[in-house]
Amino acid sequence: MVQGHFCMNDYLMVGTEGLNVDAWAGGFYDEDLPVDWRAASYSTLLRSVLLHDHEWKKAIEEDWAAEVDEGFRFVLHAGIADIETLMALPENLARKVAGVIIEISSLPLTSRDRDALQGLAERVPVSIDVASEMEPQQIEEINGLCRQLDISRVWHPSAQAVPLETGNLLVAILSDEGLPEQREIISVLDVWMTELRTAGIFHGSVENAPQHAQQTRLLAEMMGA
């Protein structure tokens, strides 16, 4: 595997967490659509996707990047242990990666982990996601780390009123926010992008997530984002 050249992104990404979801068969995907055609089918209706480690590793094995066009964008979610793999993605996938989310599940970080995180951030927009079991004091430590390294933190609007103002990748992961709340979230992301920073909004992998994402995309287009 060769080191990839990561892409830049200049539009608001809208999509779902994952695309290889069996529950979407017969709805978002045609009932008789082969599983290995899902990436291509997804890309005709939504232009971005957030992939967790089990899916982006599958994307490498099955070359999903070849199934989508050059304008399609991936955001990859991983742990610190996967940074070395992320730094050596195949070129055809790496050039379609608009950002990487690194989940931190425990503190403190080793100096090696900090160096790896900083090295990745020098190549591609990075955002930190915080494990759900972390205590408030630990979350504050994460916020401090983001400020020190000038990287972003994933925004969960259901739990955070406003995002952390650091870094250059702002990813909002939605739970059950309705269109009025989404309008406010899109406005925040749109302002963020005026400073040439990357932003995206993704729906969780529930049964109707693709339909919700399509509604969000339409709302964002109406708002000019």
C-alpha positions as CSV (number, residue, x, y, z in Angstrom):
1,M,0.0,0.0,0.0
2,V,1.3,3.4,-0.9
3,Q,0.9,6.7,1.0
4,G,-2.1,8.5,-0.3
5,H,-2.6,12.2,-1.2
6,F,-5.6,13.4,0.8
7,C,-8.1,15.6,-0.9
8,M,-9.4,19.0,0.0
9,N,-13.2,19.6,0.2
10,D,-15.0,22.8,-0.4
11,Y,-18.7,21.9,0.1
12,L,-20.8,20.8,3.0
13,M,-20.8,17.1,3.2
14,V,-24.1,15.4,4.0
15,G,-24.5,11.7,4.4
16,T,-24.9,8.8,6.8
17,E,-22.7,6.7,9.2
18,G,-22.0,3.7,7.0
19,L,-23.4,2.6,3.7
20,N,-23.3,-1.2,3.9
21,V,-26.5,-1.5,6.0
22,D,-28.8,-4.5,5.4
23,A,-31.8,-2.7,6.9
24,W,-31.7,-0.3,3.9
25,A,-32.4,-3.1,1.4
26,G,-35.9,-2.8,-0.1
27,G,-36.0,0.9,0.8
28,F,-32.9,3.1,0.0
29,Y,-31.4,0.2,-1.9
30,D,-33.4,-1.9,-4.4
31,E,-34.3,-5.3,-2.9
32,D,-32.4,-7.2,-5.6
33,L,-29.3,-4.9,-5.6
34,P,-26.1,-7.0,-5.0
35,V,-24.3,-6.1,-1.8
36,D,-21.1,-5.2,-3.7
37,W,-23.0,-2.6,-5.7
38,R,-24.1,-0.6,-2.6
39,A,-21.2,1.9,-2.7
40,A,-22.0,2.8,-6.3
41,S,-25.8,3.1,-5.7
42,Y,-25.2,5.2,-2.5
43,S,-23.0,7.7,-4.4
44,T,-25.8,8.4,-6.9
45,L,-28.0,9.7,-4.1
46,L,-25.7,11.0,-1.4
47,R,-22.3,12.5,-2.0
48,S,-20.5,11.8,1.3
49,V,-20.3,9.0,3.9
50,L,-18.8,8.5,7.3
51,L,-17.2,5.0,7.6
52,H,-16.2,3.4,10.9
53,D,-13.2,1.1,10.9
54,H,-14.9,-2.1,10.0
55,E,-16.3,-0.5,6.9
56,W,-13.4,1.5,5.6
57,K,-11.2,-1.5,6.0
58,K,-13.8,-3.4,3.9
59,A,-13.7,-0.4,1.5
60,I,-9.9,-1.0,1.1
61,E,-10.4,-4.7,0.5
62,E,-13.2,-4.3,-2.0
63,D,-12.0,-1.1,-3.6
64,W,-15.1,0.9,-3.0
65,A,-13.2,4.0,-4.1
66,A,-13.4,2.6,-7.7
67,E,-17.2,2.4,-7.4
68,V,-17.7,6.2,-6.8
69,D,-16.7,9.2,-8.9
70,E,-14.0,11.7,-8.1
71,G,-16.3,14.1,-6.4
72,F,-17.5,11.7,-3.8
73,R,-16.1,12.2,-0.3
74,F,-15.3,9.7,2.5
75,V,-14.7,10.6,6.2
76,L,-13.0,7.8,8.1
77,H,-13.6,7.0,11.8
78,A,-10.8,5.2,13.6
79,G,-8.8,4.6,16.8
80,I,-5.3,5.9,17.4
81,A,-4.0,2.4,16.8
82,D,-5.1,2.7,13.2
83,I,-3.2,5.9,12.4
84,E,-0.4,4.0,10.7
85,T,-2.9,2.3,8.4
86,L,-4.6,5.6,7.6
87,M,-1.2,7.2,6.7
88,A,-0.8,4.4,4.1
89,L,-4.2,4.2,2.4
90,P,-4.3,3.2,-1.3
91,E,-4.0,6.3,-3.4
92,N,-7.5,5.9,-5.1
93,L,-9.2,6.0,-1.7
94,A,-6.9,8.6,-0.1
95,R,-7.6,11.2,-2.7
96,K,-11.4,10.9,-1.9
97,V,-10.9,11.2,1.9
98,A,-11.9,14.7,3.1
99,G,-11.2,14.1,6.8
100,V,-10.4,11.6,9.6
101,I,-12.1,11.2,13.0
102,I,-9.9,9.7,15.7
103,E,-11.8,8.3,18.7
104,I,-10.0,8.7,22.1
105,S,-11.2,6.2,24.6
106,S,-8.7,6.7,27.4
107,L,-6.2,9.2,28.9
108,P,-3.5,10.1,29.2
109,L,-2.1,9.7,25.6
110,T,1.4,8.5,25.2
111,S,3.9,10.8,23.6
112,R,4.0,8.4,20.6
113,D,0.2,8.7,20.3
114,R,0.4,12.5,20.4
115,D,3.1,12.5,17.7
116,A,1.0,10.1,15.5
117,L,-2.1,12.3,15.9
118,Q,-0.2,15.4,15.1
119,G,1.5,13.8,12.1
120,L,-1.9,12.7,10.7
121,A,-3.3,16.2,11.2
122,E,-0.4,17.6,9.1
123,R,-1.7,15.6,6.2
124,V,-5.5,15.6,6.5
125,P,-8.2,17.4,8.5
126,V,-8.6,15.6,11.8
127,S,-11.3,15.7,14.4
128,I,-11.4,13.9,17.8
129,D,-14.4,11.9,19.0
130,V,-14.8,11.3,22.7
131,A,-15.8,7.9,24.0
132,S,-19.2,8.0,25.6
133,E,-18.0,6.7,29.0
134,M,-15.6,9.6,29.5
135,E,-16.0,11.8,32.6
136,P,-16.5,15.6,32.2
137,Q,-13.0,16.2,33.5
138,Q,-11.5,13.9,30.9
139,I,-13.6,15.7,28.2
140,E,-12.0,19.0,29.3
141,E,-8.6,17.4,28.9
142,I,-9.6,16.4,25.4
143,N,-10.7,19.9,24.7
144,G,-7.3,21.1,25.9
145,L,-5.5,18.7,23.6
146,C,-7.5,19.9,20.7
147,R,-6.5,23.5,21.4
148,Q,-2.9,22.5,21.8
149,L,-2.7,20.6,18.5
150,D,-5.2,22.9,16.8
151,I,-7.5,20.0,15.7
152,S,-11.3,19.8,15.9
153,R,-13.6,17.8,18.0
154,V,-16.7,16.0,16.7
155,W,-19.9,17.9,17.4
156,H,-22.8,15.9,18.8
157,P,-25.6,18.6,18.9
158,S,-27.8,16.6,21.1
159,A,-25.1,16.8,23.8
160,Q,-23.2,20.0,23.0
161,A,-24.9,23.3,22.4
162,V,-22.0,24.6,20.4
163,P,-19.0,23.0,18.8
164,L,-15.4,23.5,19.9
165,E,-13.8,26.3,17.9
166,T,-10.5,24.7,16.9
167,G,-9.0,22.9,14.0
168,N,-10.3,22.7,10.4
169,L,-12.7,19.7,10.3
170,L,-16.1,20.1,11.9
171,V,-18.3,17.0,11.7
172,A,-21.8,17.0,13.2
173,I,-23.3,13.6,14.0
174,L,-27.1,13.8,14.4
175,S,-29.4,11.7,16.5
176,D,-33.0,12.7,16.1
177,E,-32.8,16.5,15.4
178,G,-35.7,17.8,13.3
179,L,-35.5,20.2,10.4
180,P,-35.6,23.4,12.6
181,E,-32.6,22.1,14.6
182,Q,-30.9,21.0,11.5
183,R,-31.3,24.5,10.0
184,E,-29.4,26.0,13.0
185,I,-26.7,23.3,12.7
186,I,-26.3,23.9,9.0
187,S,-25.9,27.6,9.7
188,V,-23.1,27.0,12.1
189,L,-21.3,24.7,9.6
190,D,-21.8,27.2,6.8
191,V,-20.1,29.9,8.8
192,W,-17.3,27.5,9.7
193,M,-16.7,26.8,6.0
194,T,-16.3,30.5,5.1
195,E,-12.8,30.2,6.6
196,L,-11.9,27.5,4.1
197,R,-12.5,24.7,6.6
198,T,-14.1,21.4,6.0
199,A,-17.5,20.5,7.5
200,G,-20.0,17.6,7.3
201,I,-23.3,16.5,8.8
202,F,-24.0,12.8,9.1
203,H,-27.0,10.7,10.3
204,G,-26.7,7.6,12.4
205,S,-27.1,4.2,10.7
206,V,-30.8,3.7,11.6
207,E,-33.3,2.3,9.1
208,N,-34.4,5.7,7.6
209,A,-31.0,7.5,7.9
210,P,-30.5,7.8,4.1
211,Q,-33.9,9.4,3.7
212,H,-33.2,11.8,6.5
213,A,-29.8,12.6,5.0
214,Q,-31.4,13.4,1.6
215,Q,-33.8,15.8,3.4
216,T,-30.8,17.4,5.1
217,R,-29.0,17.8,1.8
218,L,-32.1,19.5,0.2
219,L,-32.3,21.8,3.2
220,A,-28.6,22.7,2.9
221,E,-29.0,23.4,-0.8
222,M,-32.0,25.7,-0.1
223,M,-29.9,27.5,2.5
224,G,-27.0,27.8,0.0
225,A,-24.6,25.7,2.0
